Amino acid sequence: MTEVGALLAGRYRLERRLGSGGMGVVWLATDELLQRPVAVKQLSAAEGASPEVAEEARQRAMREGRLAARLHHPNAVAVHDVTEHDGFPVLIMEYLPSRSLSEVLAEKGRMTPGKVASMGAQAAAALEAAHAAGITHRDIKPGNVLLGDDGTAKITDFGISHAADDVSVTRTGVIAGTPAYLSPEVARGQSPTPASDVYSLGATLYAAVEGVPPFGEDATNSIALLHEVAAGRFRPPQLAGVLAPVLSRMLHVDPAQRPTPAQAAEALRAVGSGAPNPLPEPDLTQPMSRVEDTALVGAVDNGTRLDNAPVAPPRRSRRWIYLTAGAVTAAVLVALAFLLPSGDQQQQQQTASPAELERVVSDYYALLPEHPANAWTRLGTGLQAQGRSGYEAFWSSVSEVQVVEPPTVTGRNAVRIGIVLVMPDGTRITEHHQLGLRGARQPLIESDSVVDSSTSSPPPPPAPVEKPQPPNPGEHRPGKGNEHKDEPGKKGSDN
């Protein structure tokens, strides 16, 4: 058994254990040749594997390690060397003093959209470089994203620790990976692709900003969770704000509709800077990949088989929904009703959901007053007709915008919000606005009415404290030889 102080490959001295898992142990070590700290990852054979499978896994891990060593990117943990010890592969990697995203989320619960966008842009850039080098990660998740104290994000474990799992996949049909972060096509048994990495990164960012993965994280029933992932219908993000449209595209059930890593990185950087989302709209002329309803091929990490298990729709509140014959009939009638909508229903189909309307208004005021040019793009033609120069001039005169009453839908395409405008001199203008929006997809703000307004002036500056005035030169002061002038009965001089 390898212990502290052991020397591997004649140069790597083990200092202390950093962590361990099902695939091996990670050590902090010193490269005595180059005198630098490194992370040493010792891979081990899967428990219960036959000698034939273990040997194939060893060879695959060595190939994966050599391939990963070709990747050089500031946001990817570098693999410096690949060697063997006691017949098992050993990977020598860059040591980054950091915490994993999973550790950060365990402590804080979730992160702000701005920080998630910055982290995601860095991770997406690393994926772009990896895919260009022919490397697919296959297991992007919070545990494989490292965060440095300076805000640097790096992806680690580019498919290396699951090289042995891949051998099991080819032999037994077992799905390797973390169910909560798998793409729908991988959950259905298809091979991982670069588009699958983009989906897994989107799921990781979703978990960072929402606090939970898109389909939840049911460790007690990973098979049921895998069914939900395969169906591909997740709960829309509720806390992501301006980040939500980017996440939704990265989590598209159709791999062809997802952005490339380069497009995702650009969109995430834009969100972080307050710029408009540059991702194009999905191509609705292309058929969406169909969710297979025949079977989920394979199983999850624990080896449980899912042969001939039909894909079920996602659960609500973790309860399965079964359709009886009568319910099926009712579903058909509902479908026919949608095929023949009434006039009111046709109008409703052109209306965004209340949550979407409130999100649009929240995102709009989040851009102000720092980014009026970007906020301008959220306005419809009715408001833009009033002139951009005056619009930007007004917001340049405002120091801060505070939302004191969150946006609330009050009617069809109508949202009310309460704000405070803080002016440079400290004056606070409290206003309630009724906004009218238009459009079912990416609604724009078409009208803005001030319901009520009040102004509070800043408190007057404190009155200056009066300082004692120095005496005049001719003023009588004691001790100057003329004290007797004030004595009664004495006038003039003593003479």
Salt bridges, closest charged atoms under 4 A:
ASP31 OD2 - ARG11 NH2 2.72
ASP31 OD2 - ARG36 NE 3.91
GLU32 OE2 - ARG13 NE 3.00
GLU52 OE2 - ARG171 NH2 3.55
GLU55 OE2 - ARG58 NH2 2.75
GLU56 OE1 - ARG171 NH2 2.51
GLU64 OE2 - ARG60 NE 3.22
GLU64 OE2 - ARG138 NH2 3.26
GLU84 OE2 - ARG58 NH1 2.52
ASP86 OD2 - HIS85 NE2 3.40
GLU94 OE2 - LYS154 NZ 2.47
GLU107 OE1 - ARG99 NH1 2.50
ASP139 OD2 - LYS141 NZ 3.46
ASP139 OD2 - HIS162 NE2 2.67
ASP157 OD2 - LYS41 NZ 3.68
ASP165 OD2 - HIS162 ND1 2.72
ASP166 OD2 - ARG60 NH2 3.34
ASP166 OD2 - ARG138 NH1 2.07
GLU185 OE2 - ARG258 NH1 2.81
ASP197 OD2 - HIS131 NE2 2.90
GLU210 OE1 - ARG235 NH2 3.68
ASP218 OD2 - ARG315 NH2 3.71
GLU228 OE2 - ARG315 NE 2.71
GLU228 OE2 - ARG318 NH1 3.42
GLU281 OE1 - ARG441 NH2 2.45
GLU292 OE1 - ARG290 NH2 3.41
ASP307 OD2 - ARG305 NH2 2.58
GLU356 OE2 - ARG359 NH2 2.65
ASP363 OD2 - ARG359 NH1 2.64
GLU392 OE2 - ARG388 NE 2.85
GLU405 OE2 - ARG416 NE 3.22
GLU405 OE1 - HIS432 NE2 3.05
GLU431 OE1 - HIS433 NE2 2.65
GLU446 OE2 - ARG438 NH2 3.19
ASP448 OD1 - HIS433 ND1 2.64
ASP452 OD2 - ARG416 NH2 3.98
ASP452 OD1 - HIS432 ND1 2.86
ASP486 OD2 - HIS476 NE2 3.51
GLU487 OE1 - LYS490 NZ 3.39
